Amino acid sequence: TELSSQKKFDEIKKANQAAAKKLVEDQLSSSSDDDDEDAEGKQGKILAKTFTIYTSQTDGDASELERTRQYMNEAFQSGAMTCLICIASVKRNQAVWSCCGCFCIFHLPCIQKWAKDSLFLVSSPLTDDDFGKKDYPWPCPKCRFEYKRSETPTRYYCYCGKVEDPALDPWLVPHSCGQVCEREFKPSCGHKCLLLCHPGPCPPCPKMVTTTCFCKKAKPVPRRCSAKEWSCHLPCGRTLPCGQHTCENPCHSGNCKPCPRVSKQQCICGRRTAERLCASPQWQCDQVSCMRVHSIFTLPCTEDVPTCGDSCDKVLECGIHKCSQRCHRGPCEVCRQEVEKQCRCGKHTKRMPCHKPYLCETKCTKIRDCQKHQCKRKCCSGNCPPCDQVCGRTLGCRNHKCPSGCHRGSCYPCPETVDVKCNCGKTVIKVPCGRERTTKPPKCKQLCSRPPTCHHPTQEKHYCHFGRCPPCRQSCQKTLTCGHLCPVSCHDEALVKQTGLHQPAGPWEQPSEPAFIQTALPCPPCEVPVSVECLGQHEVSPLPCHSAGPYSCKRLCGRLLACQNHTCMKECHHVTKVNSNADGKKAGPECLQCEEECTKPRPSGCPHRCVLPCHPGDCPSCLQMLKIKCHCKLSILYIECLKLTCANVKEKDLLTSCKNQCPKELPCGHRCKEICHSGGCPLNCNQKVKLRCPCKRLKKELQCSKVREGQVSLECDALCKEMKRKASEIKEAEAKAVIEEEKRRQQAELEAFENRLRGRRKNKKRKDEVEIEQSPWQKYKNLIMLPMFGVAVVML
């Protein structure tokens, strides 16, 4: 049990040490510039892919995409997209909703709750007498763009609205489906957006259309659809409303301006003529008849309508009485007739002028729509106005208070923005108020200006940052005791783990986190390579300066021993130089002494070793006897080794021959007639053999070698041919006799069969003459049985 506990303790200890090492490595990493570069590269690829179709239509011109590019960059930047309702970051895997007015992005649950609360406040029965009769809208929290109740979002769609619940893809814009947007441009031009599904507004239409100018005089030219309206700057030439002149302004959009020329015009009664602007041809002179020609006048909008002199009779503001004055300009006077009026709250009555409102002094005790304060308005009609006090509740940013009037439900998001700065303050980003505590400071491209904390006069260039500077990675360059400079990285501020602070009482005790202190470490041993020769002078190798000295290269010594045949087999060692081995290749007193046998090569064919130990010079001649077999392998011969090795080829053949007849058999089957010899036997066999003609009648004795080579042959004579002819005639006669005999046998069998059939037919005829009347079976049995009988006979 103790061993298993200790083993478990050791495993846990190793795991904690590995975790601590990884934590230290993460803390020592200078920055995440490489990761940022990878992220920026990936973001650039996604943006380029999103803009591909648009830029292909505009020959690579992406100047109109700046606003859309800004929205897409915010979608990629961590913490840039913030829900203004909950003041929290919008993550890639969260359901969102985008406003079509300001394109601001909100969490889907947040905007649903916002719409529900807004509709409840607007349609509250305390503030609206027509509750339930009208479909009240709800506003966007940012731009106040109004949406209908039916437009409250219920599901999560991509930006273009094609795909519900778009899948999270790291190679697409967040919350995008990756398909072509295809939303109609605003204002509508008949074309659709060419970008991939994207946040923010669609860019101007890049399609090329052929269009003419405003005045339709110039030839149609191809222009970008978003800028298809253009002016040719020629005189407009359209007829003005006066019907006499034409527009002289340059080619323009919309209606032409009023005619600026002057012409003579008669007044309404026709008595006077005056020069007036063509834009106002009708006018009145100062004659009464001109002013009272009609009760309805046609006048320019710039002139006042004259009075007619009749009673006004217009209904006054009270809605009950009429104006008793003559026709006049301007509004009617207030109604001064006395009537009995009831106050606004309906509790008191009083007689007073019609135009004065009657308000009593009774204060309203109803609770206003904020559900916190009483109305306290004098003579309230029951439709209490909204609360006029300031809300004053702390907003979600925790920095400001709500400046709106007292209200129910959640307060509007804080409209303020806060600057989040880098350490040096030169790089600033604006975030909604309240997000500055959770937003990471921006990446600053300015170089850090802090002084170095190590022995170097200047520190490595790195960007502005918070916290302590990264460890110095410059070369130490301190002078070591050997005279070389320290080449390792600066180690003035190394993190060292403190050990022995606390020993765990047992495996059950949780180990504490390791403590690290920052201290200067001594320079490591000098690693500069120094050329050093090995003890045996075999090689010169570079060794670290701190361990430079004579060493053994582990090779064999290899120096030539006194025997002049072998070398020293000791490992590389020191050798004392003497006069005889000044060249460095001969053995010294420290080398081994040769104890081997002589291994010099023997003469060709001599299998014996030299009888002397390893020695310099040539070996003595071999005097031993060799035991070998002869050429025919039947006899054993004893020959001196020296004679055999010194003899030539012919002499060796004679020495190794047993002088007996060769026992080998020739290919023809006869025995070789030669004396024991080397190599193959001769093929010219001289022994006599018998040769016969093809019919085997004639025979003759000839030499075996000639018969095998086909030089002689024995042919048949005339007698042999005559005997062969007679034999063939006899065979033919025998064959014909056999055929004739077979024909006679078959003829006899046929006649016997016909005779048997003929006898049966006669017996049947006699029976037919005796019988008078036959049964059906008797009549037809022969027709049935005869074929069956014939078949049986044939089978037999």
C-alpha positions in Angstrom: 0.0 0.0 0.0 2.9 2.4 0.8 4.6 1.7 -2.5 1.4 2.3 -4.5 0.7 5.6 -2.6 4.3 6.7 -3.2 4.0 5.8 -6.9 0.7 7.8 -7.2 2.4 10.7 -5.5 5.3 10.7 -7.9 2.9 10.7 -10.9 0.9 13.6 -9.6 4.1 15.5 -8.8 5.4 15.0 -12.4 2.1 16.2 -13.9 2.2 19.3 -11.8 5.8 20.0 -12.7 4.9 19.7 -16.4 2.0 22.1 -16.0 4.2 24.6 -14.2 6.8 24.3 -17.0 4.1 25.0 -19.6 2.8 28.0 -17.6 6.3 29.5 -17.4 6.8 29.0 -21.1 3.5 30.8 -21.8 4.5 33.7 -19.5 7.9 34.0 -21.2 6.5 34.3 -24.7 7.1 37.8 -25.8 4.0 38.5 -27.8 1.5 36.8 -30.1 2.6 38.7 -33.2 2.9 35.5 -35.2 -0.6 34.5 -34.2 -1.9 37.9 -35.1 -0.2 37.7 -38.5 -1.8 34.3 -39.1 -5.2 35.7 -38.1 -4.7 38.8 -40.2 -3.7 36.6 -43.2 -6.7 34.3 -42.7 -9.0 37.4 -42.4 -7.5 38.9 -45.6 -8.2 35.6 -47.5 -11.8 35.6 -46.3 -12.4 39.2 -47.2 -10.8 38.7 -50.6 -13.0 35.7 -51.2 -16.1 37.6 -50.2 -15.3 40.5 -52.6 -14.3 38.3 -55.5 -17.5 38.5 -57.5 -17.9 42.3 -56.9 -14.3 43.1 -57.9 -14.5 40.9 -61.0 -17.4 43.1 -62.1 -15.4 46.3 -61.4 -12.0 45.3 -62.7 -10.6 45.0 -59.2 -11.9 48.5 -58.0 -12.9 48.0 -54.4 -13.1 51.8 -53.5 -16.9 51.5 -53.0 -16.5 48.7 -50.4 -15.0 50.7 -47.6 -18.1 51.0 -45.5 -18.9 47.3 -46.0 -15.3 46.4 -45.3 -15.5 48.3 -42.0 -18.5 46.2 -40.8 -16.7 43.0 -41.8 -13.5 44.0 -40.0 -15.6 44.6 -36.8 -17.2 41.2 -37.3 -13.7 39.6 -37.2 -12.2 41.8 -34.4 -12.6 40.3 -31.0 -14.9 42.5 -28.8 -15.7 44.9 -31.6 -19.2 43.7 -32.1 -21.2 44.5 -28.9 -24.8 44.0 -28.2 -26.1 47.5 -27.1 -28.9 45.9 -25.0 -26.9 43.6 -22.7 -23.5 45.4 -23.3 -21.8 42.0 -24.0 -19.6 40.8 -26.8 -21.3 39.1 -29.7 -19.6 35.7 -30.2 -19.4 33.7 -33.4 -21.6 30.9 -32.2 -24.4 33.0 -30.8 -27.7 33.7 -32.5 -28.0 37.3 -33.7 -30.3 39.8 -35.4 -29.2 42.7 -37.6 -31.1 46.0 -38.0 -31.9 46.8 -41.6 -31.7 50.6 -40.8 -28.3 51.0 -39.0 -27.1 47.3 -39.5 -26.3 47.1 -35.8 -26.1 43.5 -34.5 -27.9 42.3 -31.3 -28.3 39.0 -29.6 -31.5 37.4 -30.7 -32.9 36.9 -27.2 -32.0 40.5 -26.3 -33.8 42.0 -29.2 -36.8 39.7 -28.6 -37.1 40.9 -25.0 -36.5 44.6 -26.2 -39.4 44.3 -28.7 -41.7 42.7 -26.2 -41.0 45.4 -23.5 -41.3 48.2 -26.0 -44.7 47.0 -27.2 -45.9 46.6 -23.7 -44.9 50.1 -22.8 -46.5 51.7 -25.9 -49.7 49.7 -25.7 -50.2 50.0 -21.9 -53.9 50.8 -21.0 -52.7 53.5 -18.6 -51.3 55.6 -21.5 -53.5 54.6 -24.4 -57.3 54.6 -24.6 -57.3 52.6 -27.8 -55.5 49.6 -26.4 -55.9 46.6 -28.6 -57.2 48.6 -31.6 -53.9 49.6 -33.1 -50.8 47.6 -34.2 -48.1 49.7 -32.4 -44.5 49.4 -33.7 -41.3 48.9 -31.7 -38.0 50.8 -32.4 -34.4 49.7 -33.0 -32.4 50.4 -29.8 -29.8 52.4 -31.8 -31.3 54.1 -34.8 -35.0 54.1 -33.7 -36.1 52.6 -37.0 -39.6 51.3 -36.4 -40.7 47.7 -37.0 -44.2 46.2 -36.9 -45.3 43.8 -34.3 -45.3 41.0 -36.9 -41.6 41.8 -37.7 -40.4 40.7 -34.3 -37.5 38.3 -35.0 -38.2 34.7 -33.9 -35.5 32.7 -35.6 -31.7 33.1 -36.3 -30.9 33.7 -40.0 -27.7 34.7 -41.8 -27.2 38.3 -43.0 -28.9 37.7 -46.4 -31.7 35.7 -44.9 -31.3 32.6 -47.0 -30.1 30.1 -44.4 -31.6 29.5 -41.0 -29.2 28.7 -38.2 -26.0 29.1 -40.4 -23.2 26.6 -39.4 -20.1 28.0 -37.8 -17.3 28.0 -40.4 -13.8 29.4 -39.5 -13.3 30.3 -43.2 -16.4 32.4 -43.5 -17.5 35.8 -42.1 -19.2 35.2 -38.7 -22.9 34.6 -39.0 -22.6 34.2 -42.8 -23.9 31.4 -44.9 -21.1 31.8 -47.5 -23.6 32.1 -50.5 -24.0 35.1 -52.8 -26.0 37.8 -51.0 -28.5 38.6 -53.8 -30.4 41.3 -51.8 -31.9 44.0 -53.9 -30.0 47.3 -53.9 -31.4 50.4 -52.2 -32.7 52.4 -54.1 -33.9 49.5 -56.2 -32.3 49.3 -59.7 -33.3 45.8 -60.7 -30.0 44.3 -59.8 -28.9 42.3 -56.8 -25.9 42.3 -54.5 -22.9 40.4 -55.8 -20.9 40.0 -52.5 -21.0 36.8 -50.5 -23.4 36.9 -47.5 -22.0 39.9 -45.4 -22.9 42.3 -42.6 -23.6 46.0 -43.1 -25.1 47.7 -46.2 -24.7 46.4 -49.7 -22.2 48.5 -51.8 -23.4 50.6 -54.8 -24.5 48.5 -57.8 -21.4 47.8 -59.9 -23.3 46.6 -63.0 -22.7 48.5 -66.3 -25.8 49.9 -68.0 -26.2 52.1 -71.1 -28.1 55.3 -70.3 -28.5 58.8 -71.7 -28.3 62.2 -69.9 -31.2 64.0 -68.2 -32.2 66.0 -71.3 -32.0 62.9 -73.6 -29.9 64.8 -76.1 -26.6 63.0 -75.8 -25.9 59.5 -77.1 -26.3 56.7 -74.5 -23.0 55.7 -72.9 -22.1 52.8 -70.6 -22.0 53.8 -66.9 -22.0 52.2 -63.5 -25.6 51.5 -62.5 -25.1 53.3 -59.2 -24.1 56.5 -61.1 -26.2 56.0 -64.2 -27.7 59.6 -64.0 -25.5 62.2 -65.6 -25.6 65.6 -67.2 -24.2 66.5 -70.6 -23.9 70.2 -69.5 -25.7 71.4 -72.7 -28.7 73.8 -72.4 -31.8 71.9 -71.3 -34.2 73.3 -74.0 -37.4 72.0 -72.5 -40.5 74.3 -72.8 -41.3 76.1 -69.5 -44.8 76.3 -68.0 -45.3 79.8 -69.4 -45.4 78.1 -72.9 -43.3 80.9 -74.5 -39.7 80.3 -73.4 -37.4 77.3 -73.1 -35.1 76.3 -70.2 -31.6 77.7 -70.6 -30.0 76.0 -67.6 -27.5 73.1 -68.2 -28.8 69.6 -68.5 -30.4 68.8 -65.1 -32.6 66.4 -63.2 -36.2 67.0 -62.1 -38.5 69.8 -63.2 -37.2 73.0 -64.7 -37.0 76.2 -62.6 -39.7 78.9 -63.0 -39.2 81.1 -66.1 -37.0 84.1 -65.0 -38.1 86.3 -67.9 -40.5 89.3 -67.8 -43.5 89.9 -70.0 -46.6 92.2 -70.1 -49.6 90.6 -68.4 -53.2 91.9 -67.9 -54.9 91.9 -64.5 -57.9 89.8 -63.8 -60.4 92.5 -64.8 -58.4 93.4 -67.9 -58.3 97.2 -67.2 -54.5 97.4 -66.6 -51.4 95.9 -68.1 -48.1 95.6 -66.4 -44.7 93.8 -66.8 -44.5 90.8 -64.6 -42.6 87.5 -64.3 -43.7 84.8 -66.7 -44.0 82.5 -63.7 -46.9 84.5 -62.2 -49.2 85.6 -65.1 -52.4 86.3 -63.0 -52.5 89.5 -60.8 -55.0 92.0 -59.4 -55.1 95.7 -59.8 -56.2 98.1 -57.1 -59.8 98.5 -58.6 -62.6 97.2 -56.4 -64.2 95.5 -59.3 -61.0 93.6 -60.0 -60.9 92.5 -56.4 -64.6 91.4 -56.3 -65.0 89.8 -59.7 -65.4 86.5 -58.1 -65.5 84.8 -54.7 -62.9 82.3 -55.9 -59.7 83.6 -57.4 -56.9 82.0 -59.3 -53.7 83.6 -58.0 -50.1 82.7 -57.8 -49.1 81.1 -54.6 -46.9 84.1 -53.7 -49.9 86.5 -53.5 -52.5 86.9 -50.7 -56.2 86.0 -51.3 -58.4 89.1 -51.2 -61.4 89.4 -48.8 -65.0 89.2 -50.2 -66.9 91.4 -47.6 -69.4 88.7 -46.6 -69.7 87.2 -43.1 -67.0 84.8 -42.1 -69.3 82.1 -40.6 -66.3 79.8 -40.0 -66.6 77.4 -37.0 -64.4 78.6 -34.1 -61.9 76.6 -32.2 -64.6 75.6 -29.7 -66.3 73.6 -32.4 -69.8 74.9 -31.4 -70.1 78.6 -32.4 -69.3 80.5 -35.7 -67.3 83.6 -36.4 -69.6 86.7 -36.7 -67.0 89.0 -38.3 -66.8 90.0 -42.0 -64.5 88.1 -44.3 -61.0 88.7 -43.0 -57.5 87.5 -43.4 -55.8 85.4 -40.7 -57.3 83.3 -38.0 -60.6 84.0 -36.3 -60.8 85.5 -32.8 -61.4 83.3 -29.7 -65.0 82.5 -28.8 -66.3 84.9 -26.1 -69.8 83.5 -25.6 -70.5 82.4 -22.0 -71.4 78.8 -21.5 -71.6 76.5 -18.5 -68.5 74.3 -18.4 -67.5 71.2 -16.5 -64.0 70.8 -15.3 -61.6 68.3 -16.9 -61.9 65.8 -14.1 -65.7 66.1 -14.2 -66.2 66.9 -10.5 -67.2 70.6 -10.7 -69.2 73.0 -13.1 -69.0 76.8 -13.7 -70.3 79.5 -16.2 -67.5 81.2 -18.0 -66.3 82.3 -21.6 -66.3 79.5 -24.1 -62.6 79.9 -25.0 -61.3 79.6 -21.4 -60.7 76.1 -20.0 -62.1 75.3 -16.6 -59.6 73.6 -14.3 -60.5 72.9 -10.7 -58.0 72.6 -7.8 -58.5 68.9 -7.1 -55.2 66.9 -7.5 -55.1 63.5 -9.2 -54.0 60.5 -7.1 -53.5 57.9 -9.8 -50.1 56.3 -10.3 -48.4 57.3 -13.5 -47.2 54.9 -16.2 -43.8 54.6 -14.4 -45.7 52.7 -11.6 -43.7 54.7 -9.0 -45.1 58.3 -8.7 -48.6 59.8 -8.3 -49.9 62.1 -11.0 -50.7 65.1 -8.6 -51.8 67.1 -11.6 -54.7 69.5 -10.9 -58.0 68.6 -12.4 -56.7 65.5 -14.3 -59.0 63.9 -16.9 -57.7 60.4 -16.0 -55.3 60.2 -19.0 -52.3 61.0 -16.9 -49.3 62.3 -18.8 -46.0 60.4 -18.6 -43.9 60.9 -15.5 -41.8 64.1 -15.8 -39.2 63.0 -13.2 -35.7 61.9 -14.2 -35.1 58.1 -14.0 -31.7 58.3 -12.4 -31.1 54.5 -12.3 -27.5 53.3 -12.9 -27.1 52.0 -16.4 -25.6 48.7 -17.4 -22.2 50.4 -17.9 -22.0 51.1 -14.1 -20.6 54.6 -14.9 -23.6 56.8 -15.7 -27.2 57.2 -14.7 -30.3 57.1 -16.9 -31.1 60.7 -18.0 -34.5 59.8 -19.5 -37.8 60.5 -17.8 -39.0 58.0 -15.2 -40.2 54.8 -17.0 -40.9 51.2 -16.6 -38.8 48.3 -17.8 -35.1 48.4 -18.8 -33.3 51.6 -19.4 -31.9 52.4 -22.8 -28.2 51.4 -23.3 -25.6 54.0 -22.3 -25.0 56.2 -25.4 -21.5 57.2 -24.3 -18.3 55.7 -25.7 -15.0 55.2 -23.9 -11.5 55.2 -25.2 -9.4 52.1 -24.6 -5.8 52.9 -25.0 -2.6 51.0 -25.3 0.2 51.4 -22.7 1.8 54.4 -24.4 -1.6 56.0 -25.3 -0.9 56.4 -29.0 -3.3 53.7 -30.2 -7.0 54.2 -29.2 -10.2 52.3 -29.9 -13.7 53.4 -28.9 -16.0 50.9 -27.2 -19.4 51.3 -25.7 -19.4 52.6 -22.1 -19.0 49.7 -19.7 -17.0 47.5 -22.1 -13.7 49.1 -21.2 -13.3 46.7 -18.3 -13.5 43.6 -20.4 -12.1 44.8 -23.8 -8.5 44.0 -24.5 -6.3 47.0 -25.1 -5.6 47.5 -28.8 -2.4 46.2 -30.5 0.0 49.1 -30.7 2.5 49.2 -33.5 4.7 51.8 -31.6 8.0 50.5 -30.3 8.4 50.1 -26.5 10.4 53.0 -25.0 11.2 51.5 -21.6 14.9 51.4 -20.6 16.6 48.0 -20.6 16.8 46.2 -17.2 19.9 44.0 -18.1 23.5 44.9 -18.7 22.9 45.7 -22.4 22.9 49.4 -23.3 19.8 49.0 -25.5 17.0 46.4 -25.5 15.5 44.5 -28.4 12.9 46.3 -30.5 9.4 45.2 -29.6 6.0 46.8 -29.7 4.2 48.7 -27.0 2.7 46.4 -24.3 1.4 46.2 -20.7 3.3 44.5 -17.9 7.0 43.8 -17.8 9.1 43.6 -21.0 9.8 40.2 -22.5 13.1 38.6 -21.5 16.1 40.0 -23.4 17.1 37.6 -26.1 20.3 39.4 -27.1 23.6 37.6 -26.9 25.2 37.9 -23.5 28.7 38.9 -24.8 30.4 38.9 -21.4 34.1 38.1 -21.4 34.7 34.6 -19.9 37.9 33.5 -18.0 39.2 31.8 -21.1 39.0 35.1 -23.0 36.0 34.2 -25.2 32.7 36.1 -25.2 29.5 34.4 -23.8 27.3 33.5 -26.8 24.1 32.5 -25.1 21.0 34.6 -24.7 21.0 37.2 -21.9 20.4 35.6 -18.5 20.4 38.6 -16.2 16.7 38.1 -15.5 16.0 34.4 -15.6 13.0 32.9 -13.9 14.2 30.2 -11.4 11.9 27.8 -9.7 12.2 27.8 -5.9 12.6 24.3 -4.5 12.4 23.0 -1.0 9.9 25.6 0.2 7.3 23.1 1.3 7.4 19.3 1.3 4.0 17.6 1.1 3.1 15.5 4.1 1.8 12.7 1.9 0.3 11.8 -1.4 -3.1 13.1 -0.3 -1.9 16.6 0.2 -2.5 18.9 -2.8 0.8 20.3 -4.0 1.1 24.1 -4.1 1.8 26.1 -7.2 5.6 26.4 -7.8 7.1 29.7 -7.0 9.5 31.5 -9.4 12.0 34.2 -8.7 13.8 36.4 -11.1 17.6 36.3 -10.7 20.8 36.6 -12.7 22.4 33.2 -13.6 26.1 32.7 -14.1 27.5 32.3 -17.6 27.5 28.7 -18.8 30.8 26.9 -19.5 32.5 28.2 -22.7 31.3 26.2 -25.7 33.6 27.9 -28.3 35.2 25.1 -30.3 39.0 24.7 -29.9 41.1 22.4 -32.2 42.7 19.6 -30.1 44.8 16.6 -31.4 44.0 13.1 -30.0 46.6 11.1 -28.0 47.5 8.9 -30.9 47.7 11.7 -33.4 45.0 10.3 -35.5 42.7 13.4 -35.8 42.3 17.0 -34.8 38.7 17.7 -33.5 37.0 20.8 -32.3 36.2 20.5 -28.6 34.3 23.0 -26.3 36.7 25.4 -24.7 35.9 24.4 -21.2 36.8 20.7 -21.9 39.7 21.2 -24.3 42.6 18.8 -23.6 44.3 15.5 -24.8 41.7 12.9 -25.4 41.4 9.4 -26.9 39.5 9.2 -30.2 38.5 5.5 -29.4 40.2 4.3 -32.6 42.8 1.6 -32.7 46.4 2.7 -32.4 47.4 1.4 -35.8 51.2 1.8 -35.4 53.4 -0.8 -37.3 54.9 -3.4 -34.9 58.4 -4.8 -35.0 57.2 -7.8 -37.0 56.4 -5.4 -39.9 53.2 -7.4 -40.5 50.7 -6.2 -37.8 49.7 -3.0 -36.2 49.0 -2.1 -32.5 45.4 -3.0 -31.5 45.3 -0.9 -28.4 42.8 2.0 -28.1 44.2 5.4 -29.0 47.0 6.1 -26.4 50.0 8.2 -25.8 53.3 7.1 -27.5 56.7 8.2 -26.4 58.7 9.4 -29.4 62.2 7.9 -30.0 64.7 8.3 -32.8 63.4 5.2 -34.6 59.8 6.2 -34.7 60.2 9.9 -35.4 57.9 9.6 -38.3 55.0 8.8 -36.0 54.0 5.6 -37.8 56.1 3.0 -35.9 55.2 1.5 -32.6 56.6 2.8 -29.3 57.3 1.2 -25.9 53.6 1.7 -24.9 52.3 -0.4 -27.9 51.6 -4.1 -27.8 54.1 -6.9 -28.7 53.1 -9.1 -31.7 52.2 -12.7 -30.6 50.5 -13.8 -33.8 51.5 -16.7 -36.0 52.9 -16.0 -39.5 50.1 -15.2 -41.8 52.0 -14.4 -44.9 50.6 -15.8 -48.1 51.9 -19.3 -49.2 52.9 -20.3 -52.7 50.0 -21.2 -55.0 48.8 -24.7 -54.1 50.5 -25.0 -50.7 48.0 -25.5 -47.9 50.5 -25.5 -45.1 51.3 -22.7 -42.7 54.7 -21.2 -42.1 56.4 -23.0 -39.2 57.9 -19.8 -37.8 56.1 -17.2 -35.6 55.2 -13.8 -37.2 58.5 -12.5 -38.7 59.7 -10.0 -41.2 61.0 -11.1 -44.7 60.1 -14.3 -46.7 59.0 -17.6 -45.3 61.2 -20.8 -45.8 60.3 -23.5 -48.5 57.7 -26.1 -47.6 59.1 -29.7 -47.2 55.9 -31.5 -46.2 54.2 -34.3 -48.3 50.8 -33.8 -50.0 48.2 -36.6 -50.1 46.2 -36.1 -53.4 44.1 -38.3 -55.7 45.0 -39.0 -59.3 43.1 -37.7 -62.3 40.8 -40.8 -62.4 40.1 -40.5 -58.6 40.9 -44.2 -58.0 44.5 -44.0 -56.6 46.0 -41.9 -53.8 49.5 -40.3 -54.4 52.1 -38.8 -52.0 54.1 -35.9 -53.5 56.4 -33.3 -51.9 54.6 -29.9 -51.6 57.7 -28.1 -53.0 57.8 -30.3 -56.2 54.1 -29.8 -56.9 54.0 -26.0 -56.3 57.2 -25.4 -58.4 56.1 -27.6 -61.4 54.5 -26.3 -64.5 51.2 -27.5 -66.0 52.6 -30.4 -68.0 54.7 -31.6 -65.1 51.7 -31.3 -62.7 49.7 -33.6 -65.0 52.4 -36.2 -65.0 52.9 -36.1 -61.2 49.2 -36.5 -60.5 48.6 -39.4 -63.0 48.4 -43.1 -61.7 49.6 -44.5 -65.1 46.6 -46.8 -65.3 43.9 -47.0 -68.1 41.2 -44.3 -67.8 38.0 -45.9 -66.2 35.7 -43.3 -67.7 32.9 -44.2 -70.2 32.6 -42.5 -73.6 29.3 -41.1 -74.8 29.0 -44.1 -77.2 29.1 -46.4 -74.2 32.7 -47.8 -74.7 35.5 -47.3 -72.1 38.3 -44.8 -72.7 41.5 -46.4 -74.0 43.9 -43.6 -72.8 46.2 -43.6 -69.7 44.9 -41.7 -66.5 44.7 -38.1 -67.7 43.3 -34.7 -66.8 40.3 -33.1 -68.5 37.7 -34.8 -70.8 38.2 -38.1 -72.7 38.7 -38.0 -76.5 35.5 -38.6 -78.5 37.0 -40.5 -81.5 36.2 -44.1 -80.4 37.9 -46.7 -82.7 36.0 -49.8 -81.5 34.1 -51.9 -84.3 30.3 -51.9 -84.2 27.7 -53.7 -86.4 25.5 -51.6 -88.8 22.2 -53.0 -90.4 20.0 -51.8 -93.3 16.5 -50.5 -92.6 14.9 -53.9 -93.2 17.4 -55.5 -90.9 18.5 -58.1 -93.6 22.0 -56.8 -94.4 24.7 -56.1 -91.7 28.4 -54.8 -91.7 31.1 -53.9 -89.1 32.4 -50.3 -89.1 34.3 -47.8 -86.8 32.2 -46.4 -83.8 33.1 -42.8 -84.3 32.2 -42.8 -88.0 28.8 -44.4 -87.3 28.0 -41.8 -84.6 29.0 -38.9 -86.8 26.8 -40.2 -89.7 29.7 -40.5 -92.2 28.6 -44.1 -93.4 25.2 -45.8 -93.8 23.9 -49.2 -95.2 21.1 -49.1 -97.7 18.6 -51.9 -98.8 19.4 -53.7 -102.1 16.9 -54.9 -104.9 16.1 -58.1 -103.1 15.1 -56.2 -100.0 12.8 -54.0 -102.0 11.1 -57.1 -103.8 10.5 -58.8 -100.4 9.0 -55.6 -99.1 6.6 -55.3 -102.1 5.3 -58.9 -101.8 4.6 -58.4 -98.1 2.5 -55.4 -98.9 0.5 -57.2 -101.5 -0.3 -60.0 -99.1 -1.6 -57.5 -96.5 -3.9 -55.9 -99.1 -5.4 -59.3 -100.1 -6.1 -60.1 -96.5 -7.8 -56.8 -96.0 -10.1 -57.3 -99.0 -11.1 -60.9 -97.9 -12.1 -59.5 -94.5 -14.3 -56.9 -96.1 -16.0 -59.5 -98.4 -16.7 -61.8 -95.5 -18.4 -59.0 -93.6 -20.7 -58.1 -96.5 -21.8 -61.8 -96.9 -22.6 -62.0 -93.2 -24.8 -58.8 -93.2 -26.7 -60.1 -96.4 -27.5 -63.4 -94.7 -28.9 -61.6 -91.6 -31.1 -59.4 -93.8 -32.6 -62.3 -95.7 -33.4 -64.2 -92.5 -35.2 -61.2 -91.1 -37.4 -60.7 -94.2 -38.3 -64.4 -94.2 -39.5 -64.2 -90.6 -41.7 -61.2 -91.5 -43.2 -62.9 -94.6 -44.3 -66.0 -92.6 -46.3 -64.0 -90.1 -48.3 -62.2 -92.8 -49.6 -65.5 -94.4 -51.0 -66.7 -91.1 -52.9 -63.5 -90.6 -54.6 -63.8 -94.0 -55.9 -67.3 -93.3 -57.6 -66.2 -90.1 -59.4 -63.3 -91.9 -61.0 -65.7 -94.4 -62.5 -68.0 -91.6 -63.9 -65.3 -89.3 -67.2 -63.6 -90.3 -67.5 -60.8 -87.8 -64.6 -59.3 -85.8 -64.5 -57.2 -82.7 -62.9 -53.7 -82.7 -59.9 -55.1 -80.9 -59.5 -57.9 -83.5 -59.8 -55.4 -86.4 -57.1 -53.0 -85.1 -54.8 -55.1 -83.0 -52.5 -55.8 -85.9 -52.2 -52.1 -86.6 -51.2 -51.6 -82.9 -49.0 -54.7 -82.4 -47.1 -54.7 -85.7 -45.2 -51.5 -85.1 -44.5 -52.6 -81.5 -43.2 -56.0 -82.7 -41.1 -54.3 -85.4 -39.5 -52.0 -82.8 -38.8 -55.1 -80.6 -37.2 -56.9 -83.4 -35.0 -54.0 -84.3 -34.0 -53.7 -80.7 -33.1 -57.4 -80.5 
